[in-house]
Amino acid sequence: MSTINDVSRLAGVSKATVSRVLSGSRGVKEASRQAVLKAVDELNYRPNVIAQSLLSQSTGCIGVICAQDNINQSTGYLYALEKQLSQHQKHLLLRFANTKAEVMNALEELSCGLCDDILIIGARFPLSVDQENVILVDCMQAADNVNSIQFDHAFAAETACNFLTSQGRRQIALIHPQGSGFADQVLLGYKHALEKNFLPFNRNLVFMEATSSSVALQELLNNASTLNFNALLVADEQEAQRVIPQLQAFNKSVPGDIMVFSLAGSLHLPGIPTIPAIEYSMDAMAARIVSWLNEKTQMLESWVLRGDLIIPEIRKR
């Protein structure tokens, strides 16, 4: 079994430098850090985590409370975080929670010495959190003095509508089911885009608190005043997955008759057409979090991440 002395010799640096690299400390030259990481990989070195924790008063663990219903988005978050954190010898301790009570219970558990810092991801209910070592990621938040990374949902909706109008789609329906969160931001971006494109706001095309996307779509398709809509905004790719087969059952082709647009995440499933979407860079989000965890020279406060417009290739017949 390799030791820290072996890593030190192979990397050509002191044991102290190896320790600083493995603990994620600052003040190490990038060339030395890369040499240590390369030696660690070649030797398959595994540090004694318990001994390190006792010496440094640090667990090396980052707690993640996942309150996100969308399993695809959850996987994206966790993969990006694991990739970034593993480069700094940090590890994830994962908990899942569906309610505010479950989130707070998980937070209390992870705060009792199990983790150095804690991320709460995707909560769609207000949280009362005042711990400096907690970051809220894409969560509804009640306080302004909390470390958080927020997605720009207004920008996403506005970008989506601008793209749809550029495609000649002027009757744009919006379905944002109850529990999707950030309804006010989405509606704001939607209205801004309509105004910029000189389109009237038709409240019959908007369903912000529908019990389900299927019920809202049924109402759209059965209402004579909204029957001619030719574009549909939905909260994410899971909602798109629900509405597209329903549209096809009504003999509506996608995207021919109705162009469906996902405000969070692309859809790649056999038998379902690829749709335009807003996608958020999980790598950029994870890199920002890891940078703050390593430095902590100032409050992260509220950092806003804007998504990218993803346009699928449309095959010409």
Secondary structure as GFF3:
##gff-version 3
##sequence-region A 1 317
A	DSSP	alpha_helix	4	11	.	.	.	ID=ss1
A	DSSP	alpha_helix	15	22	.	.	.	ID=ss2
A	DSSP	alpha_helix	30	43	.	.	.	ID=ss3
A	DSSP	alpha_helix	49	56	.	.	.	ID=ss4
A	DSSP	beta_strand	61	66	.	.	.	ID=ss5
A	DSSP	alpha_helix	71	86	.	.	.	ID=ss6
A	DSSP	beta_strand	91	96	.	.	.	ID=ss7
A	DSSP	alpha_helix	100	110	.	.	.	ID=ss8
A	DSSP	beta_strand	117	121	.	.	.	ID=ss9
A	DSSP	beta_strand	134	137	.	.	.	ID=ss10
A	DSSP	beta_strand	147	151	.	.	.	ID=ss11
A	DSSP	alpha_helix	153	166	.	.	.	ID=ss12
A	DSSP	beta_strand	172	175	.	.	.	ID=ss13
A	DSSP	alpha_helix	183	196	.	.	.	ID=ss14
A	DSSP	three_ten_helix	203	205	.	.	.	ID=ss15
A	DSSP	beta_strand	206	207	.	.	.	ID=ss16
A	DSSP	alpha_helix	213	222	.	.	.	ID=ss17
A	DSSP	beta_strand	231	234	.	.	.	ID=ss18
A	DSSP	alpha_helix	237	249	.	.	.	ID=ss19
A	DSSP	beta_strand	259	262	.	.	.	ID=ss20
A	DSSP	beta_strand	277	279	.	.	.	ID=ss21
A	DSSP	alpha_helix	282	295	.	.	.	ID=ss22
A	DSSP	beta_strand	302	305	.	.	.	ID=ss23
A	DSSP	beta_strand	308	310	.	.	.	ID=ss24
###
